[in-house]
Amino acid sequence: MRNISPSLLKRWSGLVLVAVLLALALPGQASAQDNVGGHFGVAFPLFTRAQGRTTSLGDKFVVAFPMGITLKPSKEGAPLLFDLELVPAIQSAPRQVNLTVHPGILKPLRHNFVAGMRVAFDVGQSSWGLTPLIARSFSIREHKNNHWFVELDMPMRWQKPPAGRATHSVALALHMGRTF
């Protein structure tokens, strides 16, 4: 993790604002094939356990903006979906911006639930991990492909810096957003 300049943070916040505005401006219903979908949201790590110490959102404020592209098989009721998620995260103190590449497999369940597993690769860092998740979606005005969702994630990370000892962490995160 590295410190970033205020100008870079300002540029990132501008990009995030543009991404939010684009997500909100998307059409309500797809007119082409429904094999590709996506999502945009906001996530907060509620609790993190690392190096024998537990921290909460109040101890170390971090906000992430997960955005993903989902590939769906052409038949309805497909057993698995592939989802590629990019997760920029902003930490307040020390001020840092991180990016996680987060591909995963999702399994649709009954009653608008989805379970999944993601692999995490933290860009520019010597860490990687797994993220199991469970999500529940809610319909928006009878649109087939537009839903709000709430998701619980459990990010597990392993880190081995070039100079230093290996560490690991586990967290419980809340992710909320919109699919399209």
N, C-alpha and C positions, 0 to 999 in steps of 0.2 A: 504494500500500500504506500502511496506517495502523496505528498501534499500538493495541492493544485493552487494556482493563482486565482485571485478573485475574478480576473477577466475571463479565465477559462470556465469558472463556475457560472458566470453571467451568460456566457455563450451556451453552455449546457442547459441552463434554465430556459433560454430562448428556444432551443431545439425541443425541449420537453413541452413547452407551451404550444409550439407549432404542431407537434404530434397529437396533443390533446384536442386542439381545434380541428385537425384533420379527422380524428376518430369521431368527433361529434358531428362532422359534416357528411359522414358516409351515408349513402342512400339507405332507406329503411328496408328494402327488399332487393335481393340479388336478381338480376334479370338474365344472367347467363347460368352456367352450370353451378351447382352447389357443392362442388368437390373441394373448394378452397374456402376456408374461413379464417377468422383471426380473433384476436382479443387485445384489449388495452386496459390497464388497471393501475392501481396503486397498492403497495404492500408495505407492511410494517412488521419487523421482527419484534414480537411481544416479549419473549424471554430468550436469552442465549446463555448456554453453559459452555465455558471454555477455560482451560487451564485451572480447573478446580474452583472456578468462580462463576456465579450466576449474575447476569445483569438484565435489567428490564428496559423497556422503551424510555422510561424516565431517566435512567442512568446514562444511556448513550442513544441519542435520537438518530435513527436511520430511516430514510424513506426511499422506496424503490418504485420504479415505473415499468413493470413488466409489460412487454408487448410481444405478441406471437402470431405466427402463421400456422394454421392447422390444415393438414391434408386429410381429406375424408375419402374413403372408398366410395365408388359410385352407387353401390346398393345401400338402401336404407337399413338401419339396424346393424351396421358393420361392427365386427367384434373389437377392432382397435383403430385408433386415430394416431397419426404422427403430428407432433406439435414442436415447432422450433421457436423458442422464446429468447429474446434478448432483454436483459435486465440491468439498466443503469440504476445505480444506487448512490444516494448522497448521504454522507455522514457529516454531522455538524461539528464535532470536536474530537480529535483534530479534523479539520475540514478536508474531506476526501471525496472523490467521485470514482466509483468502480463500475466495471462492466462484466456481467456474467453471461456466457453463452450457455443456454439451458435447453438442449433438445430432450424430448421425452415421448413416451407412449402413454396414451390415455384410453381408458376403458369405460364406455358409457354403461351406466347401471340403471336400475329402475328409478322412477319418481324424480327424474332430472338430476340424479347424482352422477358424478364422474370420479373414478379413482385413477391414479397415475403414478408414474415414476419418471423422474428426470435425472439426467446426468449434468453436472455443473462444472464448467471450466471458467475460472476467474482470469480474465485477460490481464496480462502483465504481472501476474503473481504466480507463485509456486504452489497453488492450491487447486484442488478439485473436490468433487463430492457427489452426493446423491440427494435427491429431494423427493420423498414420497408425498403424495397430496390426496386430498379428498375435496370435492367441490360440489356445490348445489346451484343450479341456475333457475332463474325466474323469468317468465315470459314478459315481453314488452308489447302491449297493445296487439296481441294476436299475430305478431310477425313471427314467422316460422324460424328465421335465422338470427333474430336479435334478442338477446337475453342479458339480463344483469346476472352476475354470479358472485358468490362468496366462497372463498377457498381457504382451507387450512393447510399449510405447508410445514414440513419438518426438515429444513435444510441441515445436512450433515456435511461438514467440510474437513478435509485433511490437508495440512500444510507442512511442507518441508523446505524452509528457506535454505539457500546455498550456504549461508553461515548462520548456524543456530540449530536449535533442537526442533524436532517435529512436534506439531501440536494438532489438536482436533477440536471441533466444536459441534454442538447440536443446538438448534433453535426451534421455536414455534413461531410461525409467522401467519399473519392475516392478510389475505390478498382479496381485493374487491375490484370489480370492473365490469366491462361490457364486451360481449361477443358480437361479431358481425359476420 
